[in-house]
Amino acid sequence: MKSEINFEIQLDNDRIPEKIFWDATENPNEGINETKAISISVWDHYHRGLLGINLWTKDMPVDEMNHFAVDMIGNLVQMLRDSTQDEKMIGILEDAGRQITKHLNELAQQEQNKAAAPEDGLAALLEQTRQKMQKQ
């Protein structure tokens, strides 16, 4: 029996990914699927090191890329849990995932605060303009 995973990357003239498609023989969703990012890691046992490919499209939103990174940490935790049961490494990665998630939640809160600020900023600008006009 054989199983395949295929990727198709459409590049712009500067060789930056515009679209990424994937398909697999055991894909529950029939046909090629579009994605915004992939991360492939292969263990090179001859050189005892990682061969990695990380690609994302130029329209991949930063918040989704951050979410993708957190999910990859969770996936790595699960891989270690299934393969090595090294609780120390698992704990370190889980802590890192929690810290990153906390950081991302703080960033999201800052963005929400900024979104509310333009109205306040606009009101202040209007008030400054009114005051200048009254002085003239």
Contacts in CASP RR format, 6 or more apart in sequence:
PFRMAT RR
TARGET T0000
AUTHOR 0000-0000-0000
METHOD contacts of the structure
MODEL  1
MKSEINFEIQLDNDRIPEKIFWDATENPNEGINETKAISISVWDHYHRGL
LGINLWTKDMPVDEMNHFAVDMIGNLVQMLRDSTQDEKMIGILEDAGRQI
TKHLNELAQQEQNKAAAPEDGLAALLEQTRQKMQKQ
2 25 0 8 1.000
3 24 0 8 1.000
3 25 0 8 1.000
3 26 0 8 1.000
4 24 0 8 1.000
4 25 0 8 1.000
5 22 0 8 1.000
5 23 0 8 1.000
5 24 0 8 1.000
5 25 0 8 1.000
6 22 0 8 1.000
6 23 0 8 1.000
6 24 0 8 1.000
7 20 0 8 1.000
7 21 0 8 1.000
7 22 0 8 1.000
7 38 0 8 1.000
8 20 0 8 1.000
8 21 0 8 1.000
8 22 0 8 1.000
8 32 0 8 1.000
9 17 0 8 1.000
9 19 0 8 1.000
9 20 0 8 1.000
9 21 0 8 1.000
9 55 0 8 1.000
10 17 0 8 1.000
10 18 0 8 1.000
10 19 0 8 1.000
10 20 0 8 1.000
10 21 0 8 1.000
11 17 0 8 1.000
11 18 0 8 1.000
12 18 0 8 1.000
12 58 0 8 1.000
16 58 0 8 1.000
17 55 0 8 1.000
17 56 0 8 1.000
17 57 0 8 1.000
17 58 0 8 1.000
18 57 0 8 1.000
18 58 0 8 1.000
18 59 0 8 1.000
19 34 0 8 1.000
19 57 0 8 1.000
20 34 0 8 1.000
20 35 0 8 1.000
20 36 0 8 1.000
20 37 0 8 1.000
20 38 0 8 1.000
20 55 0 8 1.000
20 56 0 8 1.000
20 57 0 8 1.000
21 32 0 8 1.000
21 33 0 8 1.000
21 34 0 8 1.000
21 35 0 8 1.000
22 32 0 8 1.000
22 33 0 8 1.000
22 35 0 8 1.000
22 38 0 8 1.000
23 31 0 8 1.000
23 32 0 8 1.000
23 33 0 8 1.000
27 33 0 8 1.000
36 56 0 8 1.000
36 57 0 8 1.000
36 59 0 8 1.000
36 60 0 8 1.000
36 61 0 8 1.000
36 64 0 8 1.000
37 54 0 8 1.000
37 55 0 8 1.000
37 56 0 8 1.000
37 57 0 8 1.000
37 60 0 8 1.000
37 64 0 8 1.000
37 65 0 8 1.000
37 68 0 8 1.000
38 53 0 8 1.000
38 54 0 8 1.000
38 55 0 8 1.000
38 56 0 8 1.000
39 52 0 8 1.000
39 53 0 8 1.000
39 54 0 8 1.000
39 68 0 8 1.000
39 72 0 8 1.000
40 52 0 8 1.000
40 53 0 8 1.000
40 54 0 8 1.000
41 50 0 8 1.000
41 51 0 8 1.000
41 52 0 8 1.000
42 50 0 8 1.000
42 51 0 8 1.000
42 52 0 8 1.000
43 49 0 8 1.000
43 50 0 8 1.000
43 51 0 8 1.000
44 50 0 8 1.000
44 51 0 8 1.000
56 65 0 8 1.000
63 104 0 8 1.000
63 108 0 8 1.000
66 100 0 8 1.000
66 104 0 8 1.000
67 104 0 8 1.000
69 100 0 8 1.000
70 97 0 8 1.000
70 100 0 8 1.000
70 101 0 8 1.000
70 104 0 8 1.000
73 93 0 8 1.000
73 96 0 8 1.000
73 97 0 8 1.000
73 100 0 8 1.000
74 93 0 8 1.000
74 94 0 8 1.000
74 97 0 8 1.000
76 93 0 8 1.000
77 90 0 8 1.000
77 91 0 8 1.000
77 93 0 8 1.000
77 94 0 8 1.000
80 86 0 8 1.000
80 89 0 8 1.000
80 90 0 8 1.000
80 93 0 8 1.000
81 90 0 8 1.000
END
